[in-house]
Amino acid sequence: MTNLEPEAQIRNFLRSQLTDYNSAERVGGAQWIYDDWPNDRLSANSFPRIVVRKMSEAGKMIGISDNETWDEIIVQIDVLVHGQLGDPTDPGVLTITHTDEAVGDIANSPRISFDRIAHEVTNVKHDGSAFGTVTGRINDSDFTSATPGAVEWSKSTGNLAFAAADLTTYAGEAITSTYSEKLQGEQLAKRIGREVAVAIRDQWRQDEFLDGLAIPDKMDGPKVVEFGIPEGWHRVMLEYRWRRLNTGEEV
């Protein structure tokens, strides 16, 4: 096991798991996940930023005849977003692309829909083959009788509408799509916070950077924190309890 401090282990783990949605505009280097609080004078495109901090550590002796301890470490993870980050022509907004995401089996009743409200749709595919055209409508009520090979999608609900002939021709086939969404401020911070939670839940057993850190219990979050931050920032916090043998020592 490593002699790194727990917050440094978790920092390295999150760096290996998460995508920097502002990499194209980021200033100050490629890294965006740290184990210390940022300077409040950082520029907008130093964000989003994740901060991993150890809040407390307690341990119990394992036995009478040895000196090893089984420790419990409380770690706080903050996601920070600046309201003016990103492309200066569209400040505060980041575009997130989802590639070949599963939508469901082809159907009009009930309609299948994107998990997230799409801003732009690049393609819609049936069993990996793209439909010829994809047209956005404002509402479901704007759907027309699509011609074979054409798909319509609602910008308000995310629902998809297929031609009647395609429902027959491609019956039972899986629908996937590449599309983008736009997020900013609190919504962006909450999305990244959820990705932190999913990464820890799904990968803590496998990832080499968490060598020795085990059994992460989520105690709180992701939750919005509206105090203790400079004006223009958005903050989402998570709190975890981790376990480790002989914290900070290479065993």
C-alpha positions in Angstrom: 0.0 0.0 0.0 1.1 3.6 -0.6 2.3 6.2 1.8 0.3 8.9 0.1 -2.3 10.7 2.2 -5.9 9.7 1.5 -6.9 13.0 -0.1 -4.0 12.6 -2.6 -5.0 9.0 -3.4 -8.6 10.1 -4.1 -7.4 13.1 -6.1 -5.4 10.8 -8.3 -8.3 8.4 -8.6 -10.7 11.1 -9.7 -8.1 12.4 -12.2 -8.1 9.0 -13.8 -11.9 8.7 -13.9 -13.5 12.0 -14.8 -13.7 14.1 -18.0 -12.7 17.8 -18.0 -15.6 19.4 -20.0 -13.7 22.7 -20.2 -10.4 21.3 -21.5 -10.5 23.4 -24.7 -10.6 26.7 -22.8 -8.8 25.8 -19.5 -5.9 28.0 -18.4 -3.2 27.3 -15.9 -2.4 23.8 -17.0 -4.4 20.6 -17.7 -5.1 19.6 -14.1 -8.4 20.5 -12.5 -8.6 18.2 -9.5 -6.6 19.1 -6.4 -6.3 18.4 -2.7 -6.3 22.1 -1.6 -8.8 25.0 -1.8 -8.2 27.3 -4.8 -7.2 30.9 -4.7 -10.4 33.1 -5.1 -8.6 35.2 -7.7 -8.3 32.4 -10.2 -9.7 33.2 -13.7 -13.0 31.8 -14.8 -11.4 29.2 -17.1 -9.5 27.6 -14.2 -12.9 26.0 -13.5 -14.6 23.6 -13.1 -12.5 22.5 -10.3 -12.7 19.6 -7.8 -11.2 19.9 -4.3 -10.6 16.8 -2.2 -9.9 17.5 1.5 -9.5 15.2 4.6 -11.7 16.5 7.4 -11.0 14.0 10.1 -9.2 10.7 10.8 -9.7 8.2 13.6 -8.4 4.7 14.2 -8.7 1.6 16.3 -5.9 -0.8 17.3 -6.4 -4.1 15.6 -5.0 -6.3 18.4 -3.1 -6.4 21.6 0.1 -7.9 20.2 0.6 -5.5 17.2 0.6 -1.8 16.4 -1.5 -1.7 13.3 -4.6 0.5 13.2 -7.9 0.3 11.1 -8.7 3.9 10.4 -11.8 5.7 9.4 -11.2 8.9 7.3 -13.8 11.5 6.5 -13.2 13.2 3.2 -15.0 16.2 1.7 -15.1 16.6 -2.1 -16.2 20.0 -3.5 -17.1 20.7 -7.1 -16.6 24.4 -8.0 -18.0 26.0 -11.1 -17.4 29.6 -12.2 -20.4 31.5 -13.8 -18.2 32.9 -16.6 -16.2 29.8 -17.6 -16.0 28.4 -21.1 -16.1 30.1 -24.5 -16.3 33.9 -24.1 -18.9 34.0 -26.9 -21.2 31.9 -24.7 -19.9 32.5 -21.2 -20.8 30.2 -18.4 -22.0 27.4 -20.7 -20.3 24.1 -21.4 -21.3 21.6 -24.1 -21.3 17.9 -23.1 -21.4 15.3 -25.9 -22.9 11.8 -25.5 -21.7 9.4 -28.1 -23.9 6.4 -29.2 -25.9 6.5 -26.0 -28.6 3.9 -25.7 -32.1 5.3 -26.0 -34.3 2.2 -26.1 -36.0 -0.1 -28.6 -37.7 1.7 -31.5 -41.3 2.7 -30.6 -43.8 5.6 -30.9 -46.2 4.4 -28.2 -45.0 5.0 -25.6 -42.3 7.2 -27.1 -38.7 6.7 -26.2 -36.7 9.7 -25.2 -33.2 11.0 -24.4 -32.2 10.7 -20.8 -31.2 14.4 -20.9 -32.7 17.2 -22.9 -30.6 17.4 -26.1 -29.3 20.7 -27.4 -28.2 19.3 -30.8 -28.6 15.8 -32.2 -25.8 14.5 -34.5 -27.4 11.2 -35.4 -30.0 8.6 -34.4 -29.2 5.0 -35.2 -31.1 1.7 -35.4 -28.9 -1.3 -34.5 -25.9 0.9 -35.4 -27.2 2.2 -38.8 -28.0 5.9 -39.0 -31.3 7.2 -40.1 -31.1 9.6 -43.0 -32.3 12.8 -41.4 -32.9 14.0 -37.9 -35.1 17.1 -37.4 -35.7 19.0 -34.1 -39.1 20.3 -33.1 -40.1 22.6 -30.3 -42.8 20.4 -28.8 -44.3 16.9 -29.3 -47.3 18.6 -30.8 -45.1 19.8 -33.7 -44.3 16.3 -34.8 -45.3 15.5 -38.4 -45.9 12.2 -40.2 -42.2 11.5 -40.8 -41.1 9.9 -44.0 -39.3 6.6 -43.9 -35.6 7.1 -42.9 -36.4 10.3 -41.0 -36.6 10.9 -37.3 -37.9 13.9 -35.3 -37.1 14.9 -31.7 -38.7 17.3 -29.3 -36.4 20.0 -27.8 -38.8 20.4 -24.8 -39.3 16.7 -23.8 -36.5 14.8 -25.5 -39.0 12.4 -27.1 -38.4 10.8 -30.5 -40.9 10.3 -33.3 -40.4 7.6 -36.0 -42.1 7.0 -39.4 -44.8 4.3 -39.3 -43.0 2.3 -41.9 -39.8 2.4 -39.9 -41.6 1.0 -36.8 -42.4 -2.1 -38.9 -39.1 -2.4 -40.8 -36.9 -2.0 -37.7 -39.2 -3.5 -35.1 -37.3 -4.6 -32.0 -34.1 -2.8 -33.0 -32.1 -0.8 -30.5 -31.9 3.0 -30.9 -28.7 4.9 -30.0 -27.8 8.5 -30.6 -25.0 10.9 -30.5 -26.2 14.3 -29.1 -25.0 17.2 -27.0 -26.4 19.1 -24.1 -25.5 22.5 -22.6 -25.0 23.0 -18.9 -24.0 25.9 -16.7 -23.7 27.1 -13.1 -25.4 25.0 -10.5 -26.6 22.4 -13.0 -23.1 21.8 -14.3 -21.7 21.5 -10.7 -24.4 18.9 -9.8 -23.7 16.9 -12.9 -20.0 16.7 -12.1 -20.8 15.9 -8.5 -23.0 13.0 -9.6 -20.2 11.7 -11.8 -17.9 11.8 -8.8 -20.4 9.7 -6.9 -20.8 7.1 -9.7 -17.0 6.8 -10.2 -16.4 6.1 -6.5 -19.3 3.6 -6.3 -18.4 1.7 -9.4 -14.6 1.8 -9.4 -13.2 1.9 -5.8 -12.5 -1.9 -5.8 -10.6 -1.9 -9.1 -8.6 1.4 -9.3 -4.9 1.2 -8.6 -4.8 4.8 -7.2 -7.0 3.8 -4.3 -4.5 1.2 -3.1 -5.5 0.4 0.5 -8.5 2.8 0.7 -11.7 0.8 1.1 -15.5 0.7 1.7 -16.4 4.3 0.9 -19.7 5.2 2.6 -21.4 8.3 1.1 -22.5 10.4 4.1 -23.8 13.3 2.2 -24.3 14.8 -1.3 -24.1 15.8 -4.0 -25.7 18.8 -2.4 -25.6 22.5 -3.3 -23.7 24.7 -0.8 -24.6 28.4 -1.1 -22.2 29.9 1.4 -18.5 30.2 1.9 -17.7 30.9 -1.8 -16.8 34.0 -3.8 -19.5 35.7 -5.8 -20.0 34.1 -9.2 -19.0 30.6 -8.0 -21.3 27.6 -7.7 -20.4 24.8 -5.2 -21.6 21.2 -4.8 -20.3 19.1 -2.0 -20.0 15.4 -1.2 -18.8 13.7 2.0 -17.4 10.2 2.3 -16.2 7.9 5.1 -13.3 5.7 3.9 -11.4 2.9 5.7 -7.7 2.1 5.5 -5.0 0.1 7.3 -2.3 2.3 8.8 -3.2 5.5 7.0 -0.3 7.3 5.3 2.1 4.4 5.7 3.4 2.0 3.0 2.5 -1.4 4.4 
